[in-house]
Amino acid sequence: MSEIPYKIYLEENEMPTQWYNVRADMKKKPAPILHPGTLQPVTVDDLKPIFCEELAKQELDDVTPYIEIPEEIRNFYRMYRPSPLVRAYCLEEKLQTPAHIYYKFEGNNTSGSHKLNSAIAQAYYAKKQGLKGVTTETGAGQWGTALSMACSYFGLDCQVYMVKCSYEQKPFRREVMRTYGAQVTPSPSMNTNVGRKINAEFPGTTGSLGCAISEAVEAATTQEGYRYVLGSVLSQVLLHQSVIGLETSTALKKYGIKADTIIGCAGGGSNLGGLISPFVGEMLRGEANYEIIAVEPASCPSLTRGKYAYDFCDTGKVCPLAKMYTLGSAFIPSANHAGGLRYHGMSSIVSELYDQGLIKARSVEQTSVFEAATTFARVEGILPAPESSHAIKVAIDEALKCKETGEAKNIVFGLTGTGYFDMYAYQAYNDGTMTDYIPTDEELAKYMSSLPTV
Ligand SMILES: *Cc1c(COP(=O)(O)O)cnc(C)c1O
């Protein structure tokens, strides 16, 4: 057996003490986010009624490369970090590939995903500002779960608007959140103006992320001492998630491994952005080169088939506008789409890196994703989240290509979480009833025709 262990762990003193802000090294920065009323670039003052002040500053900071991780957050990270970088010896054996496959596993905490890395940071800054609580949306439920854990740790109130179809399909996630003290409301609800409006316009709708965001923002801005927090898409979230990439980079260096291909699933872009940030930084500074692949569902293909344009981040059009690859803020993936990654847009950092050709994107169909998930679960033991399995699918494809070419590439992918709350989706796959749906060009054009003109 090779000298590289199955699991590469870091010592506590090798853990990052600063987050890395990749925007600082980008010569062409992501386009500024715009105020939804004035369409002018937002200032920290514009964002202050919605976001915690420190987070608003991080959101707009595209010049500071390293930002100190406060001691309180580092202490919380110590409970479940460093996360292991695993050499997938068993998967390599199964595939009979000369490639070396590594995955960074973020599912080893109760919330079951990487989202806790940013949840704890956002809760910390809210507490430090003296707020009573925060509001948010959750789709599949991982973000709401992570945030409820983070809020209970700092004694903050946590109000979660959960997309209605998930609220109904994932009662266990809802109960985990409630166990950590969060108040969970199915969205669209009748609690907010925007929820009532969406319910009136689309009776019987099972909701969407964009619509839950609008409700959570309204709830934050109409209650004293509350702010809104978001689990993906925003640049501050990518900043916090850089802890994934920094640990990965240190672990690889420890064993003298140079990654060739780095793969991550992309919903709003936060885990991918966090994983690749330090590596993209090296590319931007001309120090190294990597092939980076963002993987998205064929049923929600924002990078591969969307437009790079300013768009609203939410259905209710109350949030700032961001320039991003988008399918249009009214886009909702078809009902048969099982696993996460259903946001209509993409992080403006990831979008800009993609537009500059620094990263590639690929879309995959869900039955092939579950096939990859099953292969992986059977040999590596971990039952992966459907979202994470998009990255597994492409990692396997790349490893099989190496089998043809005989190349011993180092493939690194992000395994963002576990799939224990996604068993209805696994059931559909196991029963053979899961189908694929790829939207037509006409359908996509319809949603994208209503992009705002900026
Ligand atoms: C939320 C989530 C994702 C997708 O979100 P990104 O912001 O694109 O990272 C991927 N995997 C898991 C397990 C998630 O919970």
The ligand as a Tripos MOL2 file, in Angstrom:
@<TRIPOS>MOLECULE
LIG
   15    15     1     0     0
SMALL
NO_CHARGES

@<TRIPOS>ATOM
      1 C1        -26.4940   23.2410   -0.1500 C.3       1 LIG1
      2 C2        -25.7120   22.1030   -0.5760 C.ar      1 LIG1
      3 C3        -25.0330   22.0960   -1.7970 C.ar      1 LIG1
      4 C4        -25.1010   23.2050   -2.8150 C.3       1 LIG1
      5 O1        -24.8590   24.4840   -2.3860 O.3       1 LIG1
      6 P1        -23.6020   25.3280   -2.8710 P.3       1 LIG1
      7 O2        -23.8050   26.6540   -2.2990 O.co2     1 LIG1
      8 O3        -23.6050   25.3050   -4.3550 O.co2     1 LIG1
      9 O4        -22.4260   24.6630   -2.3110 O.co2     1 LIG1
     10 C5        -24.2780   20.9880   -2.1260 C.ar      1 LIG1
     11 N1        -24.2010   19.9340   -1.3050 N.ar      1 LIG1
     12 C6        -24.8590   19.8890   -0.1310 C.ar      1 LIG1
     13 C7        -24.7460   18.6700    0.7090 C.3       1 LIG1
     14 C8        -25.6150   20.9790    0.2770 C.ar      1 LIG1
     15 O5        -26.2390   20.9410    1.4520 O.3       1 LIG1
@<TRIPOS>BOND
     1     1     2 1
     2     2     3 ar
     3     2    14 ar
     4     3     4 1
     5     3    10 ar
     6     4     5 1
     7     5     6 1
     8     6     7 2
     9     6     8 1
    10     6     9 1
    11    10    11 ar
    12    11    12 ar
    13    12    13 1
    14    12    14 ar
    15    14    15 1
@<TRIPOS>SUBSTRUCTURE
     1 LIG1         1 GROUP 0 **** ****
